[in-house]
Amino acid sequence: MPQVIGLTQSQKNHHSNDATCKHIRLVLRTAMDRMTIKELGEIIHVDPRKLRRMFNGDTKWDIPTLIACLDALHVPESKRARLLTRR
């Protein structure tokens, strides 16, 4: 059996998605202040279970949901642009 050195492309993509998810989570959590994921879901009309899976990194962030969160939380354009270009 050949030995694999380094990361496979799938592992690299997963690692990149992890880093992106962590960055998104950090920006949104900071903007949420004391708001819960359930409250955010109610504001943007998205199932809180779906949001929780995205925050946990179990599901990839989709652009419409991410933009709805950014709008609802009044995230500044400078941070918003960095999040949307990292995807």
N, C-alpha and C positions, 0 to 999 in steps of 0.2 A: 504494500500500500504506500503510495507516494506521500511524503510529508509536506504539509502545507506550511509555508513560511509567510508570516504577515497575515493580513486580513483578506478574506474573500470580498468580492464586490458587494455581495449581499450584506456582509458584516460592516463594510465601510458605509453603505447606505443607511443601515440601522444606526450606526454610531452618529452619522450626520443628522439623522432624524431625531435622535436622542438629544443632541446638542441644540438643535432648533427648538424642539419641544421644551427643553429646560429654559431656554431664553424667552420663549413666548410665555411660559408659565410665570417666570420671574417678573416680566413687564406687566402682565395682567394682574397677578397677585398684588403687586405694588399699587396698581391703580384701583384695585377693588377695595382697599383699605379694610373695612370690617364686613364687607358684603360677602355673602356665601355664594357658592356655585349655584345653589338652588335659586337664590334671588336673581342672580345674573341670568340664569336660564329663563326665568319668568319674564324678565325685562325684554330679552331678545327673542322670546317665543321659541326656545330650543329646549328639548327634553334635558333636564339636569343630569340624567344618567349619561347621555351622549357627551355633554360637557365634561363630566367627571372623567370619562374614559379618555377624552382629549387631554385634560390636565394631567392625568396619570401617565400619558404616553402610550396607552393601549390602542388608541385610534389616532390616525394622522389628522392634523388640523385641516379643515377644508376652508378655502378662501372666504366664502360668504359668511360662515360662522365666525371666523377670525375677525373679519371686518365689522360684523355686527357687535362683537365684544369690544373692539377698539372704539367704535362709535359710542356705544353705551357708556363706556368708562372714560370718554373724553381723553384718550391717549394722544399726546402731541404728535404732530406730523413727523418730527425728527425721529422719534422712536418707532412710529408706525412704518415709515419708509424702510428702516433697517429690518424690521420683522418681515415685511412682505418681500423684500429682495433676497432674504436668506433662504427662502423656500426653494 
